[in-house]
Amino acid sequence: MRLFLSFFPYKTIANMVYGFPKLGAIVIAFFPFLKEQLQQCDADVEPWRYGSMVVISSFLNFIFVFALLSIIAFVTDSPSFVPYAFILSVAIFAISFFSDIFYPSMLISKLSRDINSTLLDATRQLIIELRSGVPLFHAMASVSTGYGAASKRFRRIVERIDAGEPQIEVISSEARKSPSFQLRRVLWQISNALTAGASVDRALSGIISDLLRYKLMDIKRYGQELNPWIMAYMVIGIIAPSLGAAALTVILSFLQFSLPPITLAFILLLLIIFNLFFIHFVSTRRPVI
């Protein structure tokens, strides 16, 4: 588990959190969903530690950016840029903080997409194995390889059962930890069928059509969301910067006030960051078929 936006090494920040245990507890109190999300994305860090790391990393990012911009302002003989440097540093703090807070949900979304991309095929093989008379444990062992992220989840179930843990408890536990809602439904169906003494293959057969419908819904949703994203990109990334820069130049010329030359360079930097973020955002939203 790492931080999404940090200018400093992960180990350095991890070693600093031990002096601020209450800081992490406060963050978790404001964002209680982090506990479940860190569990679902297989994070090897306690929730309080992650909360402390988020705050410390964001504060260090603020100090680093403000110091760097202040040095550049004085080197270029533009002391009037220091207040802008402070405002930009505060923005970096906020961006760093909320990016790291919601980073586990981004990981969960990616893991869920990876699992869902092969879950339908894995479930079909599971049904075929069960209808052929293969025990459930061996059927899950057969799908523990060859189906990517879905196989990894079934492999964990097989390993825990093989270690002596009760089968129903293991399946229910892994269902709660699963980042994929679709996999949770599959595991819940298996757990409920085992608890009720019903046929597992019949319980799973009813969910195949739902898994197919989920794929179609993802494709339709992506197509519907793409047009608003394109419009937002054109407004924020193209129209606003060009017209805004022209309008700002005209207004400041009437006020007989000139911005430091370095301001335009940082506006360009922000546009590059926005473009990279938008490309990453659209790519992560694209459904995996």
N, C-alpha and C positions, 0 to 999 in steps of 0.2 A: 504494500500500500504506500503510495506516495502522495504528495500534494500537487494539485493541478497547476498552481501559479506561485512559484517561489524562486527567488533569485539566489537562494543559498542552499547548500547541500542538505539532503534529508536527514542525515545522521547528526549534523550540527544542530538542527532544530529539535530533533528527537532527544538529544542529550540535555537540552535546555528546559524541557517541560517538567522535569522532576521538581524543580523549584516552584512550580506554579500549579499544584493540583487543584486548588479551588477555582482557578481560572477556567479550566476545562469543565468543571462541574457546572459553572454558571452558563457556559455555552450550551451544554447538553440540556440544561433546564429551559433555555429559550428555544432550542431546536431538538425536542425529544425524539423526533423521527430518525435521528442519526444512529441511535442504538440499533434499531432493526435494520437500517440500510447497511451499516458496517458489517453486520452479521450476514446479510444476504450477498454482499459482494466479496465475502471471504477475506475481509481485512484482518491482518495480523496485528492489530493495535486496539487497545482498550478505548472505549468512547471518550473518557475524560482526557486521555492523552491526545487523542486526535483533536478534540476541542481546543486544548492548550496550544497544540502545534499550529492550528489555524490562526489563532490570535497572534502568536509570536511571529509566525511567518509573515503575516500581513503587516505587522508593525515594522519588521525589519525591511520589508519591501518599501514601506513609506520612508524610512530613514535613508535607505540607499538611493531612491529616486530623488528625494529632496536634496540630498547632499550633492549628487551628480549634477542636477540641473542648476543648483546654486553656484557650483564651481564653474560650469559652462557660462553662466550669466556673467560672472565676474571676469572670466578670461576674455570674453567677447565685449567687455565693457558695457553690459546691459543690466545694471542693477535694478532697473524698473521691472525686469522679468521675474524677480524673486517671488513676488506675491502670486504670479501665475504658476510658478514652480511649486509653491505650497499647495495651491488649489489642485494642480495635476497630481501631486503626491497623495493628497487626500483621496482623490478619485482612484488612484492605484491601490490604496489601502482598501477602499470599499470593494473594488473589483476583485482583489485578491481574496478578501474575506468571504464574499458570497460565492465566488468560484470554487473555493475549497469546501465551503459548507455544502454546496450542491454537487460536488464532484462524485461522492458515492452514488447519488441517484443517476449520474451520467454513466458510471460503471455498471450499475444495475441494468440500465437500458441497453447497454452494449451486450452484456452477458445474456440478457433476455432474448435479444435478437439472435445471438449465436445459438442459443438453445432451441428457440422456436424454428430456426431454419432447418433443423434435422429431426425435430421431435415427432413430426407426423410419420416419417419413415420408420423411426425407432418404435413408435407405438404399433404400427402395422406389423412389424416383425414380432413384437411381443405377443400380439394377438395370435399370429400364426403359430408361434411356439406353444402357446397355451392350448390352442385347439388341437395341436398334435399330441397332447398328453404330457408335455414337458412341465415339470414343477416350476412354480413361480420363481424360486431362487435361481434355478438354472436358466430360465427364460430371461431374467434380468441380467444374468452374467453374459448371455449371448449378445445383448445390446450394449454392453459396457465398453465395447470397442467398435469403431467404424462409423460412429455417428457424432463425431466432434464433441461439442460442449454438452450435448444431451447424454452422450456416453459417459462423460466424466461424472455426471450426477448419479447415474445408475451404478457406476463403479464404486462410488462412495457408499451407496446403500449396500452393495454386495460385500464390500470389505467390512463394514460394521456388523452385518449379520454373520459373516464368516468368523468374526471375532467373538461372537457369542451373545450379542445384543438381541433382544426380542424383535421379531420381524415387523410387527405392526407399529411398535414404538419408533423403530428406525425410519420407516416409511413416513410416518406422521411428522417426525422431527425434520426430515429432509424436505418435506413439503412446506413446512413453515420457513425454512431457510432458503428456499429456492427463489432466485430473482425473477423467474418466469412464472407469470400467472397461469399460462397454459400447462406447464409442467406441474404446478401445484394442483391443478384440476385432475391431471392424470394420476398423480400420487394419491390424492384424496379419494378418487374412485377406487383405486386398488385397496387403500386402507379401509374404506367403508365396506367394500365387498368382503374382505377378510374378516372384519368384525361381525358382519351379518351372516357369514357363512355362505354367501352367494357366489355365483360364477364370476371370476375376475374377467375372463375374456368377453363375456356379455356386457359387463359394466364398461369395459374399454371400447367396445364396438360402438356404443352410443355416443362416444366423445369424438370419434373420427370426423363426423360431419361438422362438429363444432370447430375442430382444428382447421379444416378446410375453409370454413366460413371466416375464421380469424384472418387467414392469409388474404382472402378476397377483400375483407374490410380494410386491412392495412394498405393494400394497393389503392383502393378508392380514396382512403383518407389522405394518402400521400399526394395523389393527383389534385385533390381539392385544396390542400394546404400550399401547394407549390406556387400557384398564382399570387396569393397575398404575399408570400415571401419575396417573390420577384419584384412586386410593386414596392415593398418596404425597402428592398435593396436599392432600387432605382432612386427612391426619395432620399434615403439616408446616405447612400454611398456615392451618388452621382449628382442629383439635383441640388440638394442642400449644400454640399461643399462648394460647388461651382458658383451658384447664385449667392450663397452666404458670403463667400470670400469677396465677390464683386461688390455686394451691398455694403459690407464692412469697410472696404477700401473707400467707397464713395462717402459714407457717413463720416469716417475718420478724417477724410480730407477737408470736409466742411468744418469739422471741429478743430482743425489744425493740430491733430494728434496722430502720431505715427507709432505703429507697433514695432517692437524689436524684430530684426530680420529672422531671429531664431524661432519666432512664433510660427511662421509658415512651415518651417521644418518640422515642428512638433505636430502641427495639424496634419501634415503629410504622413507622419509616423502613426498617428491615430487612425487615419484612413487605411493604412496598410494593415494595422491590427484588426480593424473592423472587417476588412475583406477576408483575412485569414480566418477570423472567427466565423463569418457567415458561410464560407466554404466548408469548414468543419461541421457547422451546425446542420447544413443541408445534407451532407454525406452521412451523418449519424442518423438522420430521420428517414433515410431511404430504406424501405423494407427489403429484407433478404428473402429471396424466393428459393 
